[in-house]
Amino acid sequence: LGCRKLRAEVYSAATDKDQAAILFRDAVAMWERSPALRRRLKPKGANPVWELHTSRPGVNSYFKPISSDKKGKSGIRPYCALIDEVHEHPDNSVIEMMRAGTKGNQEALLFEITNSGFDKKTVCGQEHDMSVRILKREFENDAWFAFIANLDEADDPFEDETCWPKANPNLGVSIQPGFIREQVQEARGMPSKEGLVRRLHFCQWTESATSAIPRKIWEACEGEVDVDALTEKNVPCYGGLDLSRARDLTAFTLTWLLDATKDQWRFASKTWFWTPADTLKERAKTDRAPYVLWAEQGHMEAVPGPRIKYSWVADALQHLVATYHPVMIGADQYGLEQLLDALGEKGGSIPAEVHPQGFQRRIIGERDGNHNRETGADDIVWWMPDSINKLEAALLEQRITVAVNPVMRMCAGGVVYEQNRTGHRMFNKDKATTRIDGMVSLAMSIGVATSMRDDSSIYSKRGALVL
């Protein structure tokens, strides 16, 4: 109305009709309560209203909701579009649908409104990163205006309420501190809710929809691990190996068992990563991770070729095993047979056994001592739910020191679990928001360490071993 534009098309846009209608219903509510708007706009439909259009003859402008599944959507020519909750959009179809319709109108305006998300590979993450680059003057685009209300990096909204207005400029007006305080309190008692609260109320990006391992818990366990000193002290270590497919990371973790108190084990852990060099830059863009930088800094090794050859992994593992002498290594079954064949051709071997990745259990053998052959009470059993539980408990209780590595930090942030009907959990790589190979190898190493460890062994006679 203010621009006196004829035949102006204004849309509330979303991926589906119901989502698009949410913002439009708010607009209708405003129209109902404003005498000035009611004089200028007329409705179509009733309970619900599905369009508002101008009452002046010949203007023919209107406002209505639209979704990307609308047939014939390529013919729209938006003068203004309001795109809400971009973090919930599975792809960029809505935004591109609106942008394509503005090609003949340089005055068109597109508004994108959103909270933070949990996956920077999404359209929301891409739009956010572009906005940050423009605000930092790393990229010039005078047609793009961005306003981001978020916390500073050092702010902790769970401990300091004074930072809340940074992410909530309207605090005390449209949203009350008491409500946010309730959400924070619930998140403290339910770690799985922490990511949701951080995204929706403090505009913080998280690595997964429901943070299986909150960043704060992980970072509290990061520290220096002197693997050479531990080896010199004959501290026993155990391994976990997650072999890669063409585009994954190959991860090998060694975990040193520091204490001998059952169910209160303390650990120190370090993970080595290898990845194909030929596709490194391409995968860095796809995964939105600085693989090239991490390789240059030595946090991962880029192996020449489009994929990692088993012969190359065999050489690398043989060197690490000869240096640190792991008692046993749990490995993903994928590729293990080919790896062992490659080792055999070189006249080498590693102490590796298959560690199941799903909900299956595997009996590795019997512990020394009194074994009940009927119940199998003293069997050494490996299975992923048990390994995950022990790793999670060690993290929560800060009984593990993990060598600082940004690749490992990425893996920890992307963990998503799959749960069966009995409540047992396993890693879900398909739904993970980042590569999680390092967490898989770490969990296996913890499972191997705690299952192979026996109170009657030589390590229990040495007393506590510390860093």
Secondary structure, 3 states (H helix, E strand, C coil): CCCCCCCCEEEEEECCHHHHHHHHHHHHHHHHHCHHHHHHEEEECCCCCCEEEECCCCCCCEEEEEECCCCCHHHCCEEEEEEECHHHCCCCHHHHHHHHHCCCCCCCEEEEECCCCCCCCCHHHHHHHHHHHHHCCCCCCCCCCCCCCCCCCCCCCCCCHHHHHHHCCCECCCECHHHHHHHHHHHHHCHHHHHHHHHHHHCCCCCCCCCCCCHHHHHHCEECCCHHHHHHCCCCEEEEEECCCCCCCEEEEEEEECCCCCCCCCEEEEEEEEEECCCHHHHHHHHCCCHHHHHHCCCCEEECCCCCCHHHHHHHHHHHHHHHCCCCEEECCCCHHHHHHHHHHCCCCCCEEECCCCCCCEEEEECCCCCCCCCCCCEEEECHHHHHHHHHHHHHCCCEEEECCHHHHHHHHCCCEEECCCCCEEECCCCCCCCCHHHHHHHHHHHHHHHHCCCCCHHHHCCCCCC
